[in-house]
Amino acid sequence: QVQLVESGGGLVQPGGSLRLSCAASGIIFRLFDMGWYRQAPGKQRELVARHTSGGNTNYADFVKGRFTISRDYAKNTVYLQMNSLKPEDTAVYYCKASKTLSRDLWGQGTQVTVSS
């Protein structure tokens, strides 16, 4: 079964940290670009970070220096380490797998709430 399953969201205080995980199944993980996106209420979904199949990473300006994307090929899992969280980071975070000539795959999302 082809699916992406996110986990690791929750409630955290400003300045805190969370690590999100996205476990992939049913795909050849190493061939896919993996990305983390987020969507806050009333806003469009936006790219947070991406890890390409070639090993390159890129980040949205608003998370540079705070978030780190990584992937474990043995576990078919991509991670998003989030440090120095701010209230404006509150959103549903989604994992996406993409590959040329294949349709994008999305996870169900995990809620991250940054609040005191």
C-alpha positions as CSV (number, residue, x, y, z in Angstrom):
1,Q,0.0,0.0,0.0
2,V,1.4,3.4,-1.0
3,Q,1.2,5.8,1.8
4,L,3.0,8.5,3.8
5,V,2.3,8.6,7.6
6,E,3.4,11.7,9.6
7,S,3.9,11.8,13.3
8,G,5.5,13.9,16.0
9,G,3.3,16.9,16.1
10,G,2.0,18.4,19.2
11,L,1.8,21.4,21.5
12,V,5.1,23.1,22.4
13,Q,6.0,26.4,24.0
14,P,7.7,29.2,22.0
15,G,11.5,28.4,21.8
16,G,10.9,24.7,22.1
17,S,11.6,21.9,19.7
18,L,9.8,19.1,17.9
19,R,10.8,16.4,15.5
20,L,8.4,15.3,12.8
21,S,8.6,12.0,11.1
22,C,7.2,10.8,7.8
23,A,7.3,7.1,7.1
24,A,6.9,6.1,3.5
25,S,5.7,2.7,2.3
26,G,4.9,1.2,-1.1
27,I,7.4,3.4,-3.0
28,I,11.1,3.2,-3.9
29,F,12.0,5.8,-1.3
30,R,15.4,6.7,-2.7
31,L,14.0,7.8,-6.0
32,F,11.7,10.4,-4.6
33,D,12.2,14.0,-3.6
34,M,10.7,14.4,-0.1
35,G,9.3,17.6,1.2
36,W,7.7,19.1,4.2
37,Y,4.9,21.6,3.7
38,R,2.6,23.4,6.1
39,Q,-0.7,25.1,6.1
40,A,-2.0,27.5,8.7
41,P,-5.7,28.3,9.0
42,G,-6.8,30.6,6.3
43,K,-3.5,30.4,4.4
44,Q,-2.2,28.5,1.5
45,R,0.0,25.5,1.8
46,E,3.6,26.4,1.6
47,L,6.9,24.6,1.3
48,V,9.0,24.4,4.4
49,A,11.9,22.2,3.4
50,R,12.8,19.7,0.7
51,H,15.3,16.8,0.4
52,T,15.9,15.7,-3.1
53,S,16.7,12.2,-4.2
54,G,20.1,13.5,-5.1
55,G,20.8,14.6,-1.5
56,N,20.3,18.3,-1.9
57,T,18.3,20.2,0.6
58,N,16.6,23.6,0.5
59,Y,14.6,25.6,3.0
60,A,12.1,28.4,3.1
61,D,13.6,31.6,4.3
62,F,11.4,31.7,7.3
63,V,12.9,28.4,8.7
64,K,16.5,28.7,7.7
65,G,18.8,28.2,10.7
66,R,15.9,26.7,12.8
67,F,14.7,23.6,10.9
68,T,16.6,20.7,9.5
69,I,15.4,18.1,7.1
70,S,17.0,14.7,6.9
71,R,16.1,11.2,5.7
72,D,16.9,7.7,6.8
73,Y,17.0,5.4,3.7
74,A,17.1,2.3,5.8
75,K,13.8,3.3,7.5
76,N,12.2,4.9,4.4
77,T,11.6,7.9,6.7
78,V,12.1,11.7,6.4
79,Y,12.4,13.9,9.4
80,L,12.0,17.6,10.2
81,Q,13.8,18.8,13.2
82,M,12.3,22.0,14.3
83,N,14.1,24.2,16.8
84,S,13.4,27.7,18.2
85,L,9.7,27.3,17.4
86,K,7.6,30.5,17.1
87,P,3.9,30.9,17.4
88,E,3.8,31.6,13.7
89,D,5.0,28.1,13.0
90,T,1.6,26.8,14.1
91,A,0.2,24.9,11.3
92,V,-0.7,21.4,10.0
93,Y,2.5,20.0,8.6
94,Y,2.4,17.6,5.6
95,C,4.9,15.3,4.0
96,K,5.1,15.0,0.2
97,A,6.8,12.5,-2.0
98,S,7.4,13.6,-5.6
99,K,9.1,12.2,-8.7
100,T,9.1,13.1,-12.3
101,L,6.3,11.4,-14.3
102,S,4.6,10.3,-11.0
103,R,1.8,11.9,-9.2
104,D,2.6,13.6,-5.9
105,L,1.9,11.6,-2.7
106,W,0.8,13.4,0.4
107,G,0.5,12.3,4.0
108,Q,-2.5,13.1,6.2
109,G,-0.8,15.9,8.1
110,T,0.2,16.4,11.7
111,Q,-0.7,19.4,13.8
112,V,2.0,21.6,15.3
113,T,0.9,24.2,17.8
114,V,3.3,26.7,19.3
115,S,1.8,28.5,22.3
116,S,2.5,29.4,25.8
